[in-house]
């Protein structure tokens, strides 16, 4: 898939995803060792984007399983198409039951859901299991078989084993502690807030119109905000929003008024805004 | 390759000694990662090993320190380095101003080599980060670096972000101190053996630090860990609740329904549980000696408040006052918590040292109504009464009224009962648990909290 870590960084950068060395190394290893990749980190640092970028550079199909509370086997693995089965039974009236039975539990009546789709795929596939922490604990048990052996057992059809292992990315916001068994099967990658230099490059790439000096100031202020004890720390997504806002306002340097007026773009809680304003010596709001 | 394999297993063993759970499978993966990455780039190797060996973000700082010992940057001290303190300071100021990480690392090596050595005989000598920093005093460079950067940017007022400069420089100095610490550990490890230094000199993860000896940084780190820990505990409590909800057999109703099957109990009827959310009362000693422990526990319980019907928190030193309101949502600025409690609540009478007898007596007298048959009470403190009366009747009364009383003591069990500790006397009346680290606390909370 990739020849070296540098190859990973260069190709991801080609799609507009600037990877830190940690991200590039782990992606490289995941591809080389054939293990799933568990990505944790605060919201808005590009966990999902990473999977999309990997799919793009490897020309793979992206299969996405969005987890939510109550997601179950029939949403994640497969389901029998009951309506169609009933139609089939009523259509073939003069057949023996044995014939019908073997027929209605065949491929034709199977509705593959994301996990089965990814396992059965012949072409290169990236399987994204998004927000794994939102799913229930039972769901994790289901994932264990899929992630360690890349196979799924359908009682009526037998075990389906992947002919071509998909590149699996699981993301989690740490809303719930994932089980040790699941973590064990994955390579672990924590994407934190990027280093100042990397974040500057990201802003320049995504918001090219913003001046060099202003970009640097924006990144520095966001960095300072992250050092504070806030309820919701601004993420890369917020930095980019702020940069776009400043661009739209036609600002060329940061000053007190501008920061005070646009602080709401980066901070999402009123007490955070007040606290940050006090720490940054802005006048009272 | 065997030498590398030894390094990897040594690294894994050192991490295990610090409580990171690493199985053989992970070690094998780590070796495969090393094979795939090669040994040319140390930072790639670091990331690769971290990805294969670790399972959570909390272990990263520990891993970095241990990694530096097992895969050191080099061997021995730097060559042809000027040993002069002033030149070092000059060059450090430049490196800080330019935020040049590579130069800072080199200077840290030179500083430890030039200023950190002590002892003369091979058995007792070593390298001290403390001594290095004490002689070099990097923190005094702040003003100079600031002036330097301002001068370069072309006069003062170079923009809004300028006001962040001081914090940024402090941050860089902190980084340099960390580098010096790592370098000193590396040099000592060369002399004394990696395995021993990795076990003894690397700071444990915050959840394994003793509450009573944790320093300010570690306590700050702990406070930041409150939210994730609370989420983890909430998951466990929910699981316990699910299990408990299935309940026990209701004998009366089982027999009643067995009448329809001729008195043979074919189908057991389970007791139905009313979903009553338990109430919690916390009595916290916030005197200087144990305040780190109490603060952390208060924040943790507050973060768990939606798991309970009602949470009331009381703080005491030698008088007692309710502080539930001070912990309220949105107001909880964890760093200033203990200062605020001390400012806004009446906790001391004539003197400033803790007195369990008076405080517990005051609780049963003034707030006795807060404790009912549905309430679980947690008392947090070291039970050191400063030689005054422990007031056992008050505790007995508390234990009689409450559903359960637990006492969490941050002192090691073998020190209970020494000096002025009344722990054994209290332990006869209520259950007392040793609770020295955040890890112990979370295990206790997960096991003891009512469901």
Interface residues (C-beta under 8 A of the other chain):
Chain A: X5 X21 X22 X25 X26 X28 X29 X30 X32 X33 X35 X40 X137 X174 X175 X176 X177 X180 X183 X184 X187 X188 X189 X190 X192 X213 X216 X217 X220 X221 X223 X224 X227 X229 X253 X254 X255 X256 X258 X259 X271 X275 X280 X281
Chain B: X21 X23 X25 X26 X29 X32 X33 X36 X37 X41 X43 X44 X47 X48 X50 X51 X52 X54 X55 X56 X57 X60 X159 X160 X161 X163 X164 X167 X168 X171 X224 X228 X231 X232 X235 X239 X330 X333 X334 X335
